[in-house]
Amino acid sequence: MDRDLVSDIKARLTVEEVIGSYITLKRTGSSYKALSPFKEEKTPSLIVTPSKEIWKDFSSGKGGDLFKFVMEYEGVEFRQALEILALKAGLEMSQYQSNPRVKKRQDLRKMALKILEAATKFYQVQLKSSPLAQAYLKKRGLKFQVIEDFRLGYAPASWEALLKYFEKLKITPKQGAVTGLIKKRPIPAWLIEKNQSKETERFGDFFADRLMIPLSDGNGQVVGFTGRLLKDKTGIAKYINTAQTVLYNKSKHVFGYFQAKDYIRQAGCSIVVEGNLDVVSCHQAGFKQVIACGGTALTVDHLQIIGRLTNDIRLAFDGDEAGISAMERSLISASQAKVNLSIISLPSGYDPDDLVRHNLSLWESLVSKPQPALDWLYDKYKSRLDLSTAEGKKHLTDVMLGVINQLQDEVEQDHYLQKLVKEVGISRTSLDKKLAKIGQVDLKSPPSGLNPNNPQPASDVLAITGDKQTLTNKVYLLIGLLLFEPSLRRVDKEEDKRIKRILKDYPDLLEIYKVLTENSYEAITRVEDLPASLQSKMEHVRIPLKLVSQNTYNNSTLRLQAFTDLFRQLHIQQMKSERQV
């Protein structure tokens, strides 16, 4: 299919036509010249050769055909570049698709995009007529232009406002549910009795009485939403996101990417903040290279997407416990994605929104002087621990060696090992031995305890310390996969029953499993997203969870495969155990 579509696109579009739609080309004989869009320069170094259908940018070393240019300029994969150029050429991709299942999914995506676009316009109109939403935006200092640029809106307090609007557009509740905007909800008991209905659920709006922040893909198409409460309420999440859909995947979505990509390329760096509204405020203040990743640690997917535009990625995260934990995970992901990560240290109690509104000069200074990420992490732990004690040294080396072990570059590894030797007063021999033990744990394959023929775990690497109960590798990894991959939580009744039987001897993890599988908690993807009462129960397993569950199985396909195999093995083991009783 792709080869036929590629040929037809090339038959309709020329390389100079495509590149000329992005940058200014000047004819020079039989070729064209332009200033590089990838590097700052005064003399044109990008050459387009129509006769060969290629281009070459001598300042950045990049080059290729028209597809490669779109991939580099837009920061997208080949499939997305194909979609962009098919649209430019007036070609319908579905006509080239022979696989019925793939075509059905493409049609579903196309329908979802149209519904989300209609919802975005609906929310924008509602914003203009909501005094509460207008007052909130005014309080945050957001002006008309940036509100329009990010297409902010408002979801009315009614739980059926969008549903009724969709009815006028002939969009069914089931079609709306594909986008995550419409959802079945329990009907109150008194209403069931009043209407004498046998139905216990009905469709309604997922978002209500919230500021709506559209989540766009790299082409500016809305793929989901974040909803922010206008008035904080006890027991209700301040922010909620669209659940994972055919269009939206939280672990791969970079908020503000569409608005920021050109500016990131121009600035030569990107600034990653925690909150979506921090991004909006920064853009209004002129810092348009700012993006966000849903308040979570950066995944390998996030970093690879941003890395298409720049290798210089700067994080402006809080320095609290959640921020430090997110930083640890991001460091390992950055090593795998082969990008340079640095930290913009924020003053205690301040976030980027506070600084750009009230102390712009300080923000400018902090942004221009980021600290290498591993140095920042080292300093944070060093300031909190008593390194004159064996316990303090053990804690610091546990954390640092866990990250150092994941570094891809041997020179970088050696640098930080020498730093520990010099500043902490630990022998290099001791560090090397401890690092070697960490390296013996093969994180590229399931732990040895996952052998279905060996019910007992073969090692205690993932054991809970300081607690009488020790979780097996298998049960522990099961929860880790469910935590990091929300799509795995959509189990049927029989699977749910089996998982609960597996977890019956682990009450803490059973409680966490129940929370994860509740519809209202679909956005949970890390320990910090869990209710506070459950976070404390996860403290003693945080590091193994992070190293094994997120970074070993760092994409949806690997997680699905691992979960399927693991679930089967645990079920077999559980049945064997029950027979022996």
C-alpha positions in Angstrom: 0.0 0.0 0.0 2.7 2.5 1.0 4.7 2.1 -2.2 1.6 2.9 -4.4 0.7 5.9 -2.2 4.3 7.1 -2.2 4.5 6.9 -6.0 1.2 8.8 -6.4 2.3 11.5 -4.0 5.5 12.0 -5.9 3.6 12.1 -9.2 1.5 15.0 -7.8 4.0 16.9 -5.7 7.6 18.0 -6.5 10.3 18.2 -3.9 10.7 22.0 -4.5 6.9 22.5 -4.2 6.8 20.7 -0.8 9.9 22.4 0.6 8.8 25.8 -0.8 5.5 25.5 1.2 7.6 25.6 4.4 10.6 27.9 3.6 11.5 30.5 1.0 13.4 29.0 -1.9 15.5 31.0 -4.5 16.3 29.5 -7.9 20.0 29.2 -8.8 20.3 27.7 -12.3 18.7 24.2 -12.2 18.5 24.0 -8.4 17.2 26.0 -5.5 18.8 27.5 -2.3 17.4 28.4 1.1 18.5 29.2 4.6 18.5 26.1 6.8 15.4 25.7 8.9 17.4 23.4 11.2 20.4 25.7 12.1 20.8 29.5 12.4 22.8 30.8 9.5 23.1 33.9 7.3 24.3 32.2 4.1 22.0 29.7 2.4 23.3 26.1 2.7 20.2 24.1 1.9 20.2 22.9 -1.7 17.2 21.4 -3.5 17.9 19.5 -6.7 14.6 18.9 -8.6 16.1 16.6 -11.3 17.1 14.1 -8.5 14.1 14.8 -6.3 16.4 15.4 -3.3 17.5 18.1 -0.9 20.6 18.5 1.2 21.2 20.9 4.2 25.0 21.2 4.5 24.8 23.1 7.8 23.0 20.3 9.7 24.0 17.4 7.6 20.4 16.4 6.9 19.0 15.5 3.6 16.7 13.2 1.6 13.5 13.3 -0.4 10.3 15.2 0.2 9.1 12.7 2.8 12.4 13.1 4.8 12.0 16.9 4.7 8.5 16.7 6.2 9.7 14.2 8.8 12.6 16.5 9.8 10.7 19.8 9.7 7.4 18.6 11.3 9.2 16.3 13.7 7.1 13.3 12.8 7.5 9.6 11.8 7.2 8.4 8.2 3.5 7.4 8.7 2.6 10.9 9.8 4.6 12.4 7.0 2.7 10.2 4.6 -0.6 11.5 5.9 0.5 15.1 5.6 1.7 14.8 2.1 -1.3 12.7 1.0 -3.5 15.6 2.2 -1.4 18.1 0.3 -1.7 15.9 -2.8 -5.5 15.5 -2.4 -5.2 11.7 -2.0 -7.3 9.6 0.4 -5.1 7.1 2.3 -8.0 4.7 3.0 -8.3 4.0 -0.8 -4.8 2.5 -0.7 -5.5 0.3 2.3 -6.4 -3.4 1.4 -6.5 -4.7 5.0 -10.1 -4.3 6.3 -9.1 -4.1 9.9 -6.6 -1.4 9.3 -9.1 0.5 7.1 -11.7 0.2 9.8 -9.3 1.7 12.4 -8.4 4.5 10.0 -12.1 5.3 9.5 -12.6 5.3 13.3 -9.7 7.7 13.7 -11.1 10.0 11.1 -14.5 10.0 12.7 -13.0 10.7 16.1 -11.0 13.7 14.8 -14.2 15.2 13.4 -16.1 14.7 16.7 -13.2 16.2 18.7 -13.1 19.2 16.4 -16.8 19.7 16.9 -16.4 19.4 20.7 -13.5 21.9 20.7 -15.7 24.5 18.9 -18.5 23.8 21.3 -16.3 24.3 24.4 -14.9 27.5 22.9 -18.4 29.0 22.5 -19.3 28.0 26.0 -16.2 29.7 27.4 -17.4 33.1 26.0 -20.7 32.8 27.9 -19.2 31.6 31.3 -18.5 34.4 33.8 -16.8 31.8 36.1 -14.4 30.6 33.3 -13.7 34.1 32.2 -12.9 35.2 35.7 -10.5 32.3 36.2 -8.6 33.1 33.0 -8.4 36.7 34.0 -7.0 35.7 37.4 -4.3 33.7 35.6 -3.5 36.7 33.5 -4.3 34.9 30.2 -5.2 37.2 27.3 -7.4 36.7 24.2 -4.7 35.8 21.7 -3.1 32.9 23.7 -6.6 31.7 24.6 -7.3 31.5 20.9 -3.9 30.0 20.0 -4.5 27.1 22.4 -8.2 27.0 21.7 -9.2 26.9 25.4 -12.8 26.3 26.3 -15.3 25.5 29.0 -17.4 22.4 29.7 -20.7 23.4 31.3 -21.8 22.1 34.7 -24.5 20.1 33.1 -23.6 16.4 32.5 -25.6 16.4 29.3 -24.6 19.6 27.6 -22.2 18.1 25.1 -24.4 15.0 24.7 -27.3 17.1 23.6 -25.1 19.2 21.2 -23.9 15.9 19.6 -27.5 14.9 19.2 -28.1 18.0 17.0 -25.1 17.0 14.9 -26.4 13.4 14.5 -23.5 12.1 16.6 -24.6 9.1 18.6 -23.5 8.5 22.2 -21.5 5.4 21.1 -19.6 7.5 18.6 -19.0 10.2 21.2 -17.7 7.5 23.5 -14.9 6.6 21.0 -13.3 10.0 21.8 -13.7 9.6 25.6 -15.9 12.7 25.8 -19.1 10.7 26.4 -19.3 8.0 29.0 -21.8 5.7 30.6 -22.6 6.7 34.2 -24.6 5.1 37.0 -28.2 6.4 37.3 -29.1 7.5 40.9 -31.4 5.0 42.7 -34.1 7.6 43.2 -34.3 8.3 39.5 -34.5 4.6 38.7 -37.4 4.3 41.1 -39.1 7.4 39.7 -38.9 6.3 36.1 -39.4 2.7 37.0 -36.5 1.9 34.6 -34.5 -1.3 34.6 -31.4 0.6 33.2 -28.7 1.3 35.8 -26.5 3.4 33.5 -26.9 6.0 30.9 -24.6 8.1 28.7 -23.4 11.5 29.8 -20.6 14.0 29.5 -17.2 13.0 30.9 -16.2 16.6 31.5 -18.4 19.0 33.4 -17.7 22.5 35.0 -14.1 22.5 33.9 -11.8 24.7 31.9 -11.1 22.6 28.7 -7.5 22.5 27.4 -7.4 20.7 23.9 -4.5 18.2 23.4 -3.3 18.4 19.8 -1.1 16.2 17.7 1.9 17.5 15.7 -0.5 18.7 12.9 -2.7 20.7 15.3 -5.6 18.2 15.2 -7.3 17.8 18.6 -6.9 14.3 19.9 -8.1 14.7 23.5 -8.6 17.1 26.4 -7.4 18.0 29.9 -10.1 19.4 32.1 -9.2 21.7 35.0 -11.6 22.5 37.9 -12.3 26.2 38.2 -12.7 25.9 41.9 -10.8 23.3 43.9 -13.1 20.8 45.6 -12.2 18.3 48.3 -12.1 14.7 47.0 -12.3 15.7 43.3 -9.2 15.6 41.0 -8.1 19.1 40.0 -7.1 17.8 36.6 -8.5 14.9 34.6 -7.5 13.8 31.1 -9.2 12.0 28.3 -8.7 8.3 28.8 -6.6 6.5 26.2 -8.4 6.3 22.9 -7.6 5.5 19.2 -6.1 9.0 19.0 -4.7 9.8 22.4 -1.9 8.1 24.3 -0.7 9.9 27.4 2.7 8.3 27.4 3.4 9.6 23.9 1.6 13.0 23.9 3.6 16.2 24.2 1.4 19.2 25.0 2.1 22.3 23.1 4.3 20.4 20.5 2.3 21.9 17.5 2.5 25.4 18.8 6.1 25.1 19.9 7.9 23.0 17.3 9.1 25.9 15.1 10.3 27.9 18.1 12.1 24.9 19.6 14.0 24.5 16.4 14.9 28.2 16.3 16.0 28.3 20.0 17.9 25.1 19.7 16.4 23.8 23.0 13.1 22.8 24.5 11.8 23.6 28.0 9.6 21.0 29.6 7.3 22.0 32.4 4.7 20.0 34.4 1.4 21.8 33.8 -0.4 22.5 30.5 -1.4 26.0 31.7 2.3 26.6 32.6 2.9 26.1 28.9 0.2 28.6 27.9 1.5 31.2 30.3 5.1 30.8 29.1 4.0 31.2 25.4 2.2 34.4 26.3 5.4 35.6 27.9 7.4 34.9 24.8 8.9 31.6 25.8 7.3 29.6 22.9 9.8 26.7 23.1 8.0 25.5 26.2 6.0 22.2 26.2 4.6 19.7 28.8 4.2 16.0 29.2 1.1 15.6 31.4 2.9 16.2 34.7 4.6 12.8 34.6 8.2 11.8 34.1 9.3 11.9 30.5 9.1 8.5 28.8 11.4 7.3 26.1 8.6 8.0 23.6 8.3 11.6 24.8 12.0 12.2 24.6 12.3 10.7 21.1 9.5 12.9 19.9 11.1 16.0 21.3 14.5 14.8 20.2 13.5 15.1 16.6 13.6 18.8 17.1 16.5 19.3 19.5 18.9 17.3 21.6 18.9 19.9 24.3 16.0 19.2 26.6 15.6 21.3 29.8 13.2 20.3 32.6 11.5 22.8 34.9 10.0 20.4 37.5 9.3 20.9 41.1 12.0 19.9 43.5 9.6 18.1 45.8 9.5 14.3 46.3 7.3 13.8 43.3 9.6 15.9 41.2 12.7 14.1 42.3 11.1 10.7 41.6 10.0 12.0 38.1 13.6 13.2 37.5 15.0 9.7 38.3 12.7 8.1 35.7 13.4 10.8 33.2 17.2 10.3 33.5 17.0 6.7 32.6 14.6 7.4 29.7 16.9 10.2 28.4 19.9 7.7 28.4 17.9 5.3 26.3 16.6 8.0 23.9 20.2 9.4 23.6 19.3 13.1 24.4 20.9 15.6 26.7 18.7 16.3 29.8 19.3 19.3 32.1 17.3 20.9 35.0 16.1 24.4 35.5 16.0 24.7 39.3 12.9 26.6 40.4 12.8 28.5 43.7 10.8 26.7 46.4 7.1 27.3 46.1 7.2 28.6 42.6 6.2 27.1 39.3 6.9 28.5 35.8 3.5 30.3 35.7 4.4 32.2 38.9 7.8 33.2 37.5 6.8 34.4 34.0 4.0 36.5 35.5 5.8 37.9 38.5 9.5 37.6 38.0 10.3 37.3 34.3 13.9 38.3 34.7 14.6 35.5 37.2 12.9 33.0 34.9 15.1 34.1 32.0 18.2 33.7 34.1 17.2 30.2 35.3 16.4 29.1 31.8 19.7 30.2 30.5 21.7 28.3 33.2 20.4 24.7 33.4 22.2 22.1 35.5 23.1 18.6 34.0 20.3 16.3 35.2 22.4 13.7 37.0 24.3 16.5 38.9 21.0 18.0 39.9 19.8 14.7 41.2 23.1 14.1 43.1 22.9 17.5 44.8 19.3 17.0 45.8 20.0 13.7 47.6 23.3 14.9 49.0 21.6 17.8 50.7 19.0 15.6 52.3 21.2 12.8 53.5 23.7 12.6 56.3 26.8 11.3 54.4 28.8 10.9 57.6 26.7 7.8 58.3 26.8 4.4 56.6 23.0 4.6 56.1 23.3 7.9 54.3 26.1 6.6 52.0 24.1 3.5 51.2 21.0 5.4 50.3 22.9 7.8 48.0 24.8 5.0 46.3 21.6 3.0 45.9 19.9 5.8 44.1 22.9 7.0 42.0 24.1 3.5 41.0 20.6 2.6 39.9 20.7 5.5 37.4 24.4 5.2 36.5 23.8 1.5 35.6 21.3 2.7 32.9 23.7 5.2 31.3 24.7 4.2 27.8 28.0 6.1 27.7 30.9 4.5 29.6 32.8 7.8 30.0 29.7 9.4 31.6 29.4 6.4 33.9 33.0 6.7 34.9 32.7 10.4 35.6 29.9 9.9 38.1 31.5 6.9 39.8 34.7 9.1 40.3 32.5 11.8 41.7 31.0 9.4 44.3 34.4 8.2 45.3 35.8 11.8 45.7 32.8 13.5 47.5 31.3 10.6 49.5 34.5 8.9 50.5 33.7 5.5 49.2 36.3 3.3 47.5 36.1 2.7 43.8 36.4 -1.0 44.4 33.2 -1.0 46.6 31.3 1.0 44.0 32.4 -1.2 41.1 31.3 -4.3 43.1 27.9 -2.8 43.9 27.4 -1.7 40.3 28.3 -5.1 39.1 25.6 -6.6 41.3 23.0 -4.2 39.9 24.2 -5.1 36.4 23.6 -8.8 37.0 19.9 -8.2 37.1 18.8 -8.6 33.5 16.2 -5.9 33.0 15.8 -6.8 29.3 13.9 -10.0 30.1 11.4 -11.0 32.8 12.9 -11.8 36.2 13.8 -15.4 36.7 10.9 -15.8 39.1 8.6 -15.6 36.1 9.2 -19.2 35.1 5.8 -20.9 35.2 7.5 -24.2 36.1 9.1 -22.7 39.1 6.4 -21.4 41.5 9.0 -19.9 43.9 10.9 -16.7 42.9 14.5 -17.4 42.0 15.8 -14.2 43.5 14.8 -11.5 46.1 15.8 -8.6 43.9 12.3 -7.3 43.9 11.4 -8.3 47.5 9.9 -5.8 49.9 12.4 -5.0 52.6 11.4 -3.9 56.1 8.1 -5.8 55.9 7.2 -9.4 56.9 5.4 -10.0 53.6 7.6 -10.5 50.5 6.0 -10.2 47.2 7.0 -12.4 44.4 8.5 -11.0 41.2 5.5 -12.1 39.2 2.8 -10.4 41.2 4.9 -7.3 41.7 5.6 -7.0 37.9 1.9 -7.5 37.2 0.9 -4.5 39.2 3.8 -2.5 37.7 2.6 -3.2 34.1 -1.0 -2.2 35.1 0.2 1.0 36.6 2.3 2.1 33.6 -0.2 1.0 30.9 -3.8 2.0 31.5 -5.0 0.1 28.4 -4.2 -3.2 30.1 -6.8 -2.5 32.8 -9.7 -3.1 30.4 -10.2 -6.7 31.5 -13.4 -8.7 31.2 -15.3 -10.1 34.2 -13.5 -13.5 34.0 -10.1 -12.0 33.8 -10.9 -9.6 36.7 -12.0 -12.6 38.8 -8.7 -14.5 38.1 -6.5 -11.5 38.8 -8.3 -10.9 42.2 -7.7 -14.6 43.0 -4.0 -14.1 42.2 -3.8 -11.1 44.5 -5.9 -12.4 47.4 -2.7 -13.0 49.5 -1.5 -9.5 48.8 -4.2 -7.2 50.3 -2.2 -3.9 49.6 -1.7 -4.7 45.9 -5.3 -6.0 45.6 -6.5 -2.6 46.9 -4.3 -0.8 44.4 -5.5 -3.1 41.6 -9.1 -2.2 42.4 -8.3 1.5 42.2 -6.5 1.1 38.9 -9.4 -0.7 37.3 -12.0 1.8 38.4 -13.1 4.0 35.5 -12.5 7.2 37.4 -8.8 6.3 37.8 -7.9 5.7 34.1 -5.4 8.5 34.1 -3.2 7.0 36.8 0.2 6.1 35.3 2.6 6.5 38.3 2.8 6.0 42.0 2.2 9.7 42.7 -1.2 9.6 40.9 -2.5 7.0 43.4 -4.6 8.2 46.4 -2.3 9.3 49.3 -3.4 6.3 51.4 -2.1 3.9 48.8 1.1 5.8 47.9 2.6 4.9 51.3 2.0 1.3 50.6 4.1 1.6 47.4 7.0 3.4 48.9 9.1 0.3 49.6 8.7 -0.9 46.1 9.2 2.3 44.2 12.7 1.8 42.8 12.3 -1.8 41.5 8.9 -0.8 40.1 10.5 2.0 38.2 13.4 0.1 36.9 11.6 -3.1 35.8 8.1 -2.0 34.8 8.7 1.3 33.1 12.1 1.1 31.5 12.2 -2.6 30.6 8.8 -2.6 28.9 9.0 0.9 27.6 6.2 0.8 25.0 2.7 -0.4 24.8 3.5 -3.4 22.6 6.1 -4.8 25.0 3.8 -4.2 28.0 0.9 -6.0 26.3 3.0 -9.0 25.4 4.6 -9.1 28.9 1.2 -8.8 30.6 -0.4 -11.5 28.5 2.4 -14.0 29.2 2.7 -13.0 32.9 -1.1 -13.3 33.5 -1.2 -16.8 31.9 1.8 -17.9 34.0 0.4 -16.5 37.3 -3.0 -18.1 36.6 -1.4 -21.5 36.0 0.6 -21.1 39.2 -2.5 -20.1 41.2 -4.4 -23.2 40.0 -1.5 -25.5 41.0 -1.4 -23.8 44.4 -5.1 -24.3 45.0 -5.0 -27.9 44.0 -2.3 -28.5 46.7 -4.4 -27.1 49.5 
